[in-house]
Amino acid sequence: MKGNNAGKHGGTREREARETDTESSGKLPAHSVLNPQSSALFTQSSANPQSSSLSPQSSANPQSSSLSPQSSANPQSSSLSPQSLANPQSSSLSPQPSALIVICGATATGKSGLALALAQRLGSVILSADSRQVYREFDIGTAKPTDAERKLVPHYLIDICDPTETLTVADYQQQTQALIAALGKETPPLLVGGTGLYIRSIVQGLKIPRVAPQEELRSQLQSLGQIQLYAFLQQVDPVAAQKIHPNDPVRTLRALEVFYVTGRPISEQQGENPPDYPILQIGLDCPDSSYLTHRIEQRTEQMLAAGWEAEVKTLCEKYGCNLPLLDTLGYREMKQYLAGEISLSDAKELTVLHTRQFAKRQRTWFRAYPQIEWFEANQPDLLERVWQRVLEFIAASCQDVPPQARC
């Protein structure tokens, strides 16, 4: 049965628009220039396109660590080997997961609490879809589930790579698909989070070019300026250029990066291959902006009480203030306070403001997908409403409602 699947962003979306993948990074000679008519790279001193070939390197690939729940109270789930989970074709895995339940929406709408309650009733697991919770040590500012919550329900795809590593969307997609195949044989797992591109990569089966970020190539391209880069893109990939705004440097750079590394336009390498299992997408919404603002203010105060300031200070001392993750929501503002640039009160106010702005962008993103079934986050009977919809979905999609899901 086909799932009900749908068909990014600047740096402000918290690393969400890393439309990249696996394990190559390029070394370029100094003073090289690019020939937009060819995927080859040329130096000024040579017309031989072979003289500056890209040398592949491995990017961070923390696959095995994502395949066991953090502080899981379910020994059967955590006993699954990384080898079997990383290979969905293994004979020990079901060829077809039963179904998938997605809980999505803007930040601070209560997704985690709802998912925890649903997972307990179902006897299921939670797969995180948060692009910052994958990083170790970034705990308080990303609102990771507590140790107590992780003991109640096994959580996956949290704390799976170091802050100095890069987890690409394709890395995330590969690991999540393997987990769904391994853990969703009887009871649907819950995919929970607000990173839209992560969720879209799973429910729509996005085809993502397997090209890791090429830092030196990007630096050389950026030095040419957006006008020149977009002109290059129009020459090498006119299809992509029609879909990318001339003033969108992020997507322009990515399209050129893929072309120069692979020799093929990014438009030829993209597409969708939706999964065959049924998918229920639940969205939480806060049409009352004052209610959401109140929740964001509460979360900010809770972060401060939990040691947010000390966490940021420790991370700055350990990794340096230029670590990209420290320029994301909540960490940037506290870093400014620690540097003496703003007061603590200002840091809190800016965090609330920027979180509200981020939530608005998330809401816009998710609202574009009609497959999502929306529930108001401030409904007093939210859990029971969603629970009834989940039971209907399971009854319609699966052979039997699991014993844990029977009221």
LOSEDREN-401176 format. One record per residue (C-alpha): x, y, z. Coordinates in Angstrom, 3 decimals. Layout:
REM residues N
ATOM          x          y          z
ATOM          X          Y          Z
...
***
This chain:
REM residues 407
ATOM          x          y          z
ATOM      0.000      0.000      0.000
ATOM      1.403      3.372     -0.960
ATOM      2.078      5.832      1.816
ATOM      0.433      9.221      1.783
ATOM      3.621     11.032      0.827
ATOM      4.259     14.562     -0.389
ATOM      6.066     16.163     -3.133
ATOM     15.607     25.254      1.707
ATOM     16.631     27.394      3.145
ATOM     19.325     29.646      4.419
ATOM     21.642     29.218      7.336
ATOM     18.888     30.349      9.687
ATOM     17.108     27.010      9.374
ATOM     19.625     25.441     11.673
ATOM     21.694     23.447      9.150
ATOM     18.520     22.052      7.633
ATOM     19.462     22.937      4.055
ATOM     22.544     20.748      3.869
ATOM     21.353     19.081      0.665
ATOM     24.497     16.983      0.611
ATOM     25.708     13.472      0.944
ATOM     28.459     11.090      1.595
ATOM     32.140     10.753      1.356
ATOM     34.185     12.876     -0.970
ATOM     35.845     16.224     -0.518
ATOM     37.975     17.932     -3.094
ATOM     41.437     19.467     -3.066
ATOM     41.939     22.253     -5.594
ATOM     45.217     23.880     -6.671
ATOM     45.776     27.500     -5.821
ATOM     44.573     30.174     -8.256
ATOM     42.310     27.781    -10.146
ATOM     39.453     29.028    -12.261
ATOM     36.359     27.220    -13.446
ATOM     35.228     26.467    -16.951
ATOM     31.432     26.487    -16.923
ATOM     31.319     24.435    -20.117
ATOM     33.013     21.499    -18.441
ATOM     32.988     19.711    -15.129
ATOM     36.777     19.805    -15.221
ATOM     38.727     22.291    -13.144
ATOM     41.509     24.275    -14.814
ATOM     44.540     26.039    -13.361
ATOM     45.719     29.265    -14.919
ATOM     48.988     27.608    -15.846
ATOM     47.466     24.573    -17.543
ATOM     44.801     23.823    -20.095
ATOM     44.801     20.183    -19.087
ATOM     41.610     19.386    -17.239
ATOM     43.287     16.374    -15.665
ATOM     45.821     18.521    -13.892
ATOM     43.464     19.488    -11.099
ATOM     41.394     16.386    -10.523
ATOM     39.502     16.078     -7.287
ATOM     40.927     13.762     -4.683
ATOM     38.248     11.995     -2.649
ATOM     38.352     12.026      1.111
ATOM     35.976     10.537      3.607
ATOM     33.605     12.779      5.463
ATOM     32.422     12.029      8.954
ATOM     30.173      9.003      8.851
ATOM     28.988      8.047     12.331
ATOM     26.641      5.344     11.158
ATOM     27.049      2.714     13.793
ATOM     26.446      5.007     16.739
ATOM     22.953      5.940     15.532
ATOM     21.775      2.377     15.592
ATOM     21.261      1.890     19.302
ATOM     18.879      3.891     21.466
ATOM     20.389      6.293     23.961
ATOM     19.757      5.112     27.537
ATOM     17.164      2.700     26.210
ATOM     15.020      0.739     28.607
ATOM     14.318     -1.801     25.877
ATOM     17.178     -4.299     25.740
ATOM     15.715     -6.052     22.752
ATOM     15.824     -2.913     20.665
ATOM     19.319     -1.973     21.768
ATOM     20.608     -5.464     21.098
ATOM     20.160     -5.003     17.362
ATOM     23.584     -4.961     15.792
ATOM     24.752     -1.945     13.782
ATOM     25.702     -4.340     10.990
ATOM     22.177     -5.688     10.601
ATOM     20.540     -2.278     10.921
ATOM     22.855     -0.649      8.419
ATOM     21.878     -3.240      5.814
ATOM     18.125     -3.268      5.193
ATOM     18.613     -6.156      2.775
ATOM     19.834     -8.428      5.537
ATOM     17.855    -11.634      5.820
ATOM     17.129    -10.859      9.473
ATOM     15.149     -7.763      8.546
ATOM     11.582     -7.554      7.326
ATOM     11.526     -6.568      3.646
ATOM      8.551     -4.318      4.336
ATOM      8.010     -2.162      7.452
ATOM      4.440     -2.193      8.724
ATOM      3.930      1.585      8.625
ATOM      5.373      4.891      9.823
ATOM      3.884      7.655     11.968
ATOM      5.301     11.173     11.625
ATOM      4.870     13.869     14.280
ATOM      5.991     17.217     12.864
ATOM      5.451     20.939     13.213
ATOM      7.132     24.074     14.458
ATOM      9.414     24.222     17.456
ATOM      7.843     24.407     20.951
ATOM      4.473     23.011     19.824
ATOM      4.776     19.917     22.027
ATOM      5.833     17.303     19.471
ATOM      8.187     15.468     21.830
ATOM      5.662     15.163     24.662
ATOM      2.935     13.914     22.348
ATOM      5.267     11.428     20.690
ATOM      6.449     10.100     24.044
ATOM      2.875      9.404     25.148
ATOM      1.972      7.764     21.837
ATOM      5.104      5.619     21.787
ATOM      4.369      4.362     25.299
ATOM      0.837      3.360     24.314
ATOM      2.046      1.669     21.150
ATOM      5.124      0.042     22.639
ATOM      7.073      1.707     19.849
ATOM     10.274      3.734     19.413
ATOM     11.049      7.349     18.511
ATOM     13.285      8.307     15.588
ATOM     14.461     11.900     15.920
ATOM     14.122     14.243     12.940
ATOM     16.074     17.151     14.415
ATOM     19.167     18.354     12.575
ATOM     20.917     19.560     15.744
ATOM     20.050     16.773     18.163
ATOM     22.235     14.436     16.111
ATOM     25.280     16.217     17.588
ATOM     26.791     15.151     20.886
ATOM     27.269     17.730     23.662
ATOM     24.683     20.122     22.191
ATOM     22.024     19.131     24.696
ATOM     20.271     21.963     26.525
ATOM     20.107     24.451     23.676
ATOM     18.601     21.821     21.366
ATOM     16.015     20.627     23.928
ATOM     17.065     16.987     23.697
ATOM     14.893     14.463     25.528
ATOM     16.017     13.875     29.091
ATOM     17.596     10.658     30.357
ATOM     14.312      9.827     32.091
ATOM     12.375     10.230     28.843
ATOM     14.864      8.057     26.966
ATOM     14.415      5.340     29.576
ATOM     10.660      5.409     29.038
ATOM     10.924      5.020     25.257
ATOM     13.947      4.074     23.096
ATOM     15.170      7.088     21.115
ATOM     17.319      6.853     17.990
ATOM     19.265      9.331     15.845
ATOM     20.287     11.442     18.841
ATOM     23.967     11.973     19.783
ATOM     25.253     10.145     16.708
ATOM     28.149     12.388     15.651
ATOM     30.623     14.880     17.047
ATOM     30.136     18.645     16.685
ATOM     33.123     18.854     14.324
ATOM     31.614     16.290     11.943
ATOM     29.009     16.772      9.243
ATOM     25.917     14.614      9.029
ATOM     24.443     15.181      5.583
ATOM     20.797     14.746      4.672
ATOM     21.687     11.614      2.710
ATOM     23.547     10.199      5.728
ATOM     20.459     10.835      7.819
ATOM     18.171      9.337      5.200
ATOM     20.229      6.153      4.898
ATOM     20.376      5.557      8.631
ATOM     16.697      6.349      9.186
ATOM     15.539      4.061      6.392
ATOM     17.615      1.246      7.896
ATOM     16.100      1.830     11.327
ATOM     12.562      1.865      9.957
ATOM     13.218     -1.443      8.200
ATOM     14.667     -2.991     11.345
ATOM     12.339     -1.603     14.009
ATOM      9.045     -1.197     12.180
ATOM      8.224     -4.817     11.436
ATOM      5.286     -5.002     13.858
ATOM      4.590     -1.608     15.402
ATOM      5.023      1.631     13.441
ATOM      7.963      3.710     14.692
ATOM      7.438      7.433     15.284
ATOM      9.490      9.883     13.234
ATOM      9.457     13.066     15.325
ATOM     10.910     16.506     14.768
ATOM     10.852     19.871     13.063
ATOM     13.578     19.510     10.436
ATOM     11.437     19.499      7.333
ATOM     14.114     18.319      4.930
ATOM     14.902     15.303      7.111
ATOM     11.233     14.306      7.171
ATOM     10.774     14.964      3.487
ATOM     13.786     12.789      2.652
ATOM     12.004      9.852      4.293
ATOM      8.324     10.277      3.417
ATOM      9.029     11.255     -0.188
ATOM     12.158      9.153     -0.646
ATOM     14.204     12.035     -2.009
ATOM     17.023     11.118     -4.354
ATOM     19.992     13.086     -3.070
ATOM     23.259     13.504     -5.030
ATOM     26.022     11.796     -3.104
ATOM     28.422     14.680     -2.931
ATOM     29.832     15.877      0.375
ATOM     30.542     19.570      1.004
ATOM     33.661     20.653     -0.911
ATOM     35.056     23.437      1.237
ATOM     37.871     24.563     -1.102
ATOM     35.654     24.393     -4.156
ATOM     32.965     26.381     -2.361
ATOM     35.482     28.997     -1.315
ATOM     36.689     29.462     -4.881
ATOM     33.167     29.614     -6.245
ATOM     32.018     32.116     -3.620
ATOM     34.915     34.417     -4.497
ATOM     33.415     34.858     -7.979
ATOM     30.194     36.402     -6.676
ATOM     26.566     35.348     -7.047
ATOM     25.972     37.048    -10.409
ATOM     28.814     35.127    -12.056
ATOM     27.862     31.872    -10.325
ATOM     24.268     32.074    -11.473
ATOM     25.450     32.754    -15.032
ATOM     27.596     29.601    -14.803
ATOM     24.590     27.639    -13.530
ATOM     22.434     28.816    -16.431
ATOM     25.057     27.404    -18.811
ATOM     25.708     24.034    -17.164
ATOM     22.257     23.265    -15.717
ATOM     19.488     25.451    -17.176
ATOM     16.812     23.189    -15.651
ATOM     18.116     23.808    -12.133
ATOM     18.593     27.511    -12.899
ATOM     14.879     27.819    -13.707
ATOM     14.016     26.490    -10.246
ATOM     16.605     28.520     -8.312
ATOM     16.165     32.236     -7.732
ATOM     19.073     34.356     -9.046
ATOM     19.524     35.735     -5.513
ATOM     19.684     32.310     -3.805
ATOM     23.412     31.741     -3.217
ATOM     22.941     28.581     -1.126
ATOM     21.174     26.545     -3.794
ATOM     23.213     28.064     -6.632
ATOM     26.437     27.055     -4.921
ATOM     25.153     23.552     -4.186
ATOM     24.061     22.987     -7.794
ATOM     27.445     24.060     -9.127
ATOM     29.252     22.012     -6.499
ATOM     27.427     18.855     -7.566
ATOM     28.087     19.567    -11.235
ATOM     31.806     20.192    -10.870
ATOM     32.310     17.117     -8.681
ATOM     30.181     14.616    -10.617
ATOM     30.222     16.025    -14.134
ATOM     26.416     15.783    -14.224
ATOM     23.773     18.474    -13.604
ATOM     22.096     18.274    -10.211
ATOM     18.705     18.361    -11.965
ATOM     19.495     14.945    -13.516
ATOM     20.331     13.446    -10.123
ATOM     17.330     14.578     -8.142
ATOM     13.887     13.038     -7.883
ATOM     11.719     10.975     -5.554
ATOM     11.257      7.296     -4.754
ATOM      8.511      7.213     -2.090
ATOM      8.378      4.214      0.247
ATOM      5.673      1.585     -0.265
ATOM      4.586      1.356      3.376
ATOM      1.705      3.547      4.622
ATOM      2.572      6.785      6.386
ATOM      0.474      8.878      8.753
ATOM      1.698     12.464      9.074
ATOM      0.458     14.350     12.130
ATOM      1.209     18.059     12.380
ATOM      0.954     20.203     15.513
ATOM     -0.039     23.798     14.976
ATOM     -0.367     26.872     17.183
ATOM     -2.629     29.342     15.387
ATOM     -2.657     31.402     18.600
ATOM      0.711     33.165     18.382
ATOM      0.533     34.321     21.998
ATOM      0.255     30.694     23.155
ATOM      3.324     29.695     21.148
ATOM      5.259     32.727     22.375
ATOM      4.456     31.751     25.957
ATOM      5.733     28.218     25.346
ATOM      8.925     29.561     23.777
ATOM      9.479     31.884     26.750
ATOM      8.960     28.973     29.139
ATOM     11.408     26.792     27.225
ATOM     14.018     29.568     27.241
ATOM     13.738     29.931     31.020
ATOM     13.966     26.156     31.432
ATOM     17.106     26.084     29.300
ATOM     18.686     28.736     31.479
ATOM     17.782     26.885     34.669
ATOM     19.153     23.629     33.235
ATOM     22.609     25.083     32.593
ATOM     22.364     26.591     29.125
ATOM     25.002     29.265     29.892
ATOM     27.504     26.714     31.217
ATOM     26.922     24.428     28.232
ATOM     27.705     27.166     25.732
ATOM     30.761     28.281     27.706
ATOM     32.120     24.725     27.784
ATOM     31.527     24.242     24.077
ATOM     33.263     27.524     23.229
ATOM     36.276     26.567     25.321
ATOM     36.465     23.076     23.825
ATOM     35.790     23.776     20.152
ATOM     36.349     27.508     19.735
ATOM     33.725     30.159     19.164
ATOM     33.876     29.754     15.384
ATOM     32.334     26.280     15.438
ATOM     29.375     26.524     12.996
ATOM     26.956     24.885     15.420
ATOM     27.614     27.702     17.885
ATOM     26.094     30.112     15.381
ATOM     22.728     28.365     15.487
ATOM     19.605     29.320     17.396
ATOM     20.117     29.725     21.140
ATOM     23.861     29.187     21.012
ATOM     24.570     32.325     19.008
ATOM     22.732     34.537     21.471
ATOM     24.336     32.998     24.560
ATOM     27.739     33.210     22.901
ATOM     27.177     36.937     22.406
ATOM     26.370     37.285     26.095
ATOM     29.496     35.366     27.135
ATOM     31.574     37.624     24.876
ATOM     30.196     40.671     26.679
ATOM     28.391     41.950     23.602
ATOM     24.884     41.839     25.103
ATOM     23.282     41.360     28.514
ATOM     21.793     38.088     29.718
ATOM     18.341     39.669     29.487
ATOM     19.059     40.595     25.869
ATOM     20.261     37.059     25.147
ATOM     16.980     35.639     26.443
ATOM     14.865     38.163     24.559
ATOM     16.760     37.580     21.303
ATOM     16.466     33.830     21.702
ATOM     12.703     34.124     22.118
ATOM     12.442     36.467     19.129
ATOM     14.602     34.329     16.853
ATOM     12.807     31.159     17.945
ATOM      9.455     32.734     17.079
ATOM     10.799     33.702     13.658
ATOM     12.170     30.201     13.138
ATOM      8.845     28.648     14.158
ATOM      7.057     30.823     11.604
ATOM      9.363     29.577      8.838
ATOM      8.841     25.972      9.956
ATOM      5.069     26.438      9.911
ATOM      5.253     27.825      6.381
ATOM      7.362     24.850      5.271
ATOM      5.066     22.184      6.695
ATOM      1.861     23.923      5.619
ATOM      2.926     23.403      1.996
ATOM      2.313     19.637      2.297
ATOM     -1.375     18.635      2.152
ATOM     -0.618     15.078      3.349
ATOM     -0.114     16.387      6.898
ATOM     -3.151     16.114      9.172
ATOM     -3.197     19.079     11.534
ATOM     -4.147     19.246     15.209
ATOM     -4.127     22.335     17.414
ATOM     -1.370     21.995     19.999
ATOM     -3.335     23.728     22.777
ATOM     -6.367     21.409     22.657
ATOM     -6.936     19.892     26.118
ATOM     -7.827     16.526     24.556
ATOM     -4.996     16.572     21.997
ATOM     -3.543     13.207     23.023
ATOM     -6.870     11.381     22.807
ATOM     -7.731     12.966     19.466
ATOM     -4.408     11.968     17.947
ATOM     -4.556      8.530     19.579
ATOM     -7.891      7.784     17.936
ATOM     -6.498      8.838     14.566
ATOM     -3.471      6.599     15.104
ATOM     -5.693      3.619     15.916
ATOM     -7.738      4.253     12.766
ATOM     -4.553      4.430     10.719
ATOM     -3.143      1.222     12.167
ATOM     -6.420     -0.628     11.684
ATOM     -6.594      0.468      8.053
ATOM     -2.931     -0.011      7.258
ATOM     -1.804     -3.044      9.214
ATOM     -3.098     -6.575      9.532
ATOM     -3.719     -6.288     13.260
ATOM     -3.607     -3.586     15.850
ATOM     -0.722     -4.554     18.171
ATOM     -1.761     -5.662     21.673
ATOM     -0.098     -2.587     23.197
ATOM     -2.330     -0.346     21.081
ATOM     -5.627     -1.833     22.216
ATOM     -7.574      0.370     24.624
***
